[in-house]
Each structure stands twice: as C-alpha cells, then as structure tokens.
Amino acid sequence: MSQRINLARVEMSMNRKDIGKLGEKLAQKFLKKRGYHIYETNFYCQTGEIDIVARRRDYLVFIEVRTKSNLDFGTPEESITANKKKRLISSSLHYINTHHGLPKHRLF
C-alpha cells in the first residue's frame, strides 16, 4: 500500500528522525480511518523493527513506513532494500511466533 502525503508544508528545520515520526503518525491516522486496528507500533526484536503491526478484518498486516521530504533520490518504495525486506519478514515471523490469538492471514 502506498499513500503519498505532500510534506511540502513540513518545516525545513525538522530533522530526518522528526520527519519519520510524523510519517508514522500520519500512517497510523490513515490506517485507522480505513478500519485498521493498530496492535503495536515500533516493535523491536533481535532481527529488526516493524513500524506498525495492524489488523483489518481477518488479516494481520506488517507495515514499514517510509517518509521522505522530497523525491530527489527516489520514492519511499524504492528506498526499501532487499536486506530491509528480509529483516522485516524475519521480524514479522518473530512477532507471529511470540504473540498468540493473531489473525491467520498475514500481509507484509
């Protein structure tokens, strides 16, 4: 899922970390409006981090939020490397194995 939000109004004084936090808050708001239930944010384990773990109907969804102030170096989707994808999948499997009562369908 890709949602583009114009961050042109974001203050130039914001650093990358603050822009990332803003992106995660906007993503949560976007998901909630579309009927997702947020299980957890910023889940950390040995293999990596998952920005948002959410549920919608019978699906458990693992979400990586990428926020960019401009597209000079590509889109947010293009910034997710193969290594990042592997870490996200590994972290998601860890989440599934350590939490009970989760929906049986999963989306990464």
N, C-alpha and C positions, 0 to 999 in steps of 0.2 A: 504494500500500500504506500502510495506516495502522496503527500499533501504539501503543497507549496504555499508558504505564507510569506508575504512580502515583508522583509525585515528592514526595508529602507528607512523606516522611522526609528530604528534602533539607534540609540545614542552611540556616537563614534567612540566614546570613552569606555564602552563595555569591552571587557577582555573576552577571550575565547571561552573561558570557563563560565562566565556570566551569560554569554550568548547560548551556550549549551544548556544551562539550567533553564533559561527562558524557553528554548525549544522543547525541552522535556515537559514543562508546564503546559505549553500550548498543545503538545501532542496528547497529554492526559485530558485536557479540556475537549479536544477534538474527538477522542475516543469515547468519552463519557456521553457526549451529545449523540453519538451514534449507537448507544446501547451497550457499550462495553463496561464490564465491571473490572476495575483495577484491583488485582490481587496484591501486587507488590511493585515497588519502584527501586531501582538501583540495587538489584540483588547481586551480591558478590559471593564468589566461591573461588577455590583454588585455580580453576580453569579460566576464569574471566568474570565478566559482568553482563547483566541483562538490564537494559534501561527500564523496560516496562514488561510486566507479566500481567496479562489480562484475560478475561473470559467474555465470550459473546456466544450466547446460546450453548451449543454443545462443543464449542471449540476453545481450547487453551491457546493463547497467542503470545509469542515471544517477540518483542519489538526492540529494534535498535533505532534510536533517534539520532539523526544526523542534522545538525543545524549549521548553515553557512551564511555568512553575511553577504557574500556575492558568489557568482558562479565562474569567476576568473580561472579557477583550477578544477573545473568540472562540477557535476551535480552531486548532491548528497549520496545518491545511489552509487555513483562511480567511486566514491571515497571509501566504500566498504571493500576491503581487500579479501583475498581468498583466506588468508590467515585469520582475519577478523571473523569471517563466516564460520570457520572451523571452531574458533573459541566460543562463538555464540551457540553453535549446535552442542558443543561439549558442555557448556554451562547450562543449557536448556535441559539436557539429559540428566545432569546432576540435580537440577530443580525437580524434575519429574520423579527421580529416584528417592528424593528426600522429603517429598510432600505427598500426602495421601488425599484421596477423595477428589482428584482432579478430573476434568472432562477427558474423555478418551480420545478425542480428535485433537491434533496439535498442528499449529501453523508456525513456521519460523520466518 
